[in-house]
Amino acid sequence: MAANSSKALICLVHLRINRMNLTLFFSRAFVYNPWADFNISGQFICESFGLLAPGMPQTAARIGLNYTHVTIDAEPAQTTQLFTSMIATAFVTDEMDNILEAGLRAVDENCAIRQIVTDVRQWHRLYPSDWRTTRRLVKEKYSLHGGAMRDRNGYELNTASTIAALLYGEGDFIKTLMTAFNFGWDADNNAATAGTIIGLVKGYRWMMKQNWKIVDRYHNHYSKVVQVLFFHSLFPAGDQLRRKAIAAGLKKPEQKLKIW
């Protein structure tokens, strides 16, 4: 009897695991998730895994991809391998060429990401003091959808922008961030990735000596969140969230406040 119960439990566990794996497969399959083959979440949610594997680019790429693969596949998965490897390598060298080469070793020989990085490096060599020309060339070659969301949120323009920020930033933290912002498109994420790499090159002590107000915490402005939920969230999604919030015990504020 006990043996049969154990077998039944094992079968149930296997069934649930298989269902979970199937769900994860669907979430990254283009036929079910049309963003999976272009979205830059392969880049902007991978940085932590590079930080978890200092000096170990292969490990960084492997564990990073295990996480980002939930939402993306194909070329965006190559960006995970590229940037986690670069971040892991930035622990042990400040030479940008070496960091870029480590990233390229992590991606497939024939992937589009390799060509994007190669193009930006070539344009930087041709126009080392003119990031605007490089941006124009990036836009002309890799803006393929009329500037729509597919372009702005796609791996092509944003991978190119991140690499350009690292090259034109010349190892300067502020200049690197400014270049990423000036390139535009999904600039906040590109600046975050480039800033992670240069931050590692500079090091913690250097960062602290700049007298910047850096705090390792996040303030959750609860009152504003509640105001947005009850008064500024659009129907129908907002209505669904409100019903769930009320069911969970959240009370509607007595008055609407101006928060913007």
Secondary structure, DSSP 8 states (H G I E B T S, - for coil): -HHHHHHHHHHHHHHHHHHHHHHHHHHH-TTT-TTTTTBTHHHHT-HHHHHTSTT-HHHHHHHHHHHHTTT--SHHHHHHHHHHHHHHHTTT---HHHHHHHHHHTS-TT-HHHHHHHHHHHHHHH-TT-HHHHHHHHHHHH--STTSHHHHTBHHHHHHHHHHHHHHTTT-HHHHHHHHHHH-SSHHHHHHHHHHHHHHHH-HHHHHHTT----S-----HHHHHHIIIII--TTHHHHHHHHHHHTT----SS-----
